[in-house]
Amino acid sequence: MSAIASPCILVCSIDQVTGYCFGCGRTKAEIGAWIEMTPETRQSVMAELPARLETVERKPRRETRRSRMARERNTPA
């Protein structure tokens, strides 16, 4: 079984204006259906993501999981 390519970058916060995730650009419905999508459908969605991310009005206000993990890795013990 091959891995399913995903645009997720662990931001996972939906812009209320556009309905797109701040991190990957997918909608809630696309995120939820990602595993069931055919490779062709996933590729079609992925082709739209750069243009969608250009329409996101603001950045998420909370610290993302990815940024927290990076911060914790770089903090001396």
C-alpha positions in Angstrom: 0.0 0.0 0.0 1.5 3.4 -1.0 1.4 6.5 1.1 -1.3 9.1 0.3 0.2 12.4 -0.6 -1.2 15.2 1.6 -0.7 19.0 1.5 -1.2 19.2 5.3 1.4 21.2 7.2 -0.2 20.8 10.6 -1.7 24.3 10.8 -5.3 23.0 10.6 -7.3 26.3 11.1 -10.1 27.3 8.7 -10.4 30.9 7.4 -14.0 31.9 8.1 -14.0 34.2 5.0 -12.8 31.8 2.4 -13.5 28.4 4.0 -10.0 27.3 3.3 -7.4 25.9 5.7 -4.7 28.5 6.5 -2.0 25.8 6.1 -3.0 23.7 3.2 -5.8 25.5 1.4 -8.3 22.7 1.5 -11.9 23.0 2.6 -13.3 21.0 5.6 -15.1 18.7 3.3 -11.9 18.0 1.3 -9.9 17.4 4.4 -12.5 15.0 5.7 -12.8 13.1 2.4 -9.1 13.1 1.5 -8.5 9.4 2.3 -11.5 8.3 0.1 -10.5 10.5 -2.9 -9.0 8.9 -5.9 -5.4 9.9 -6.7 -6.7 11.9 -9.7 -9.2 13.9 -7.5 -6.5 14.6 -4.9 -4.1 15.8 -7.6 -6.9 18.1 -9.0 -7.4 19.6 -5.5 -3.7 20.0 -5.0 -3.4 21.9 -8.3 -5.9 24.5 -6.9 -4.2 25.0 -3.5 -1.6 27.7 -4.4 -4.3 30.0 -5.9 -6.6 29.3 -2.9 -3.9 30.2 -0.4 -3.4 33.5 -2.1 -7.0 34.4 -1.2 -6.7 33.7 2.6 -7.2 37.1 4.3 -5.2 36.6 7.5 -2.9 34.2 9.3 -4.1 32.1 12.2 -3.8 33.8 15.6 -2.9 30.7 17.5 0.5 28.9 17.7 0.4 26.0 15.3 1.5 22.5 16.3 4.4 22.7 13.8 5.7 26.0 15.2 5.3 24.8 18.8 7.2 21.6 18.0 10.0 23.6 16.3 10.2 26.0 19.2 10.4 23.1 21.7 13.1 21.4 19.7 15.2 24.6 19.7 14.7 25.4 23.4 17.7 24.3 25.5 16.8 21.7 28.1 
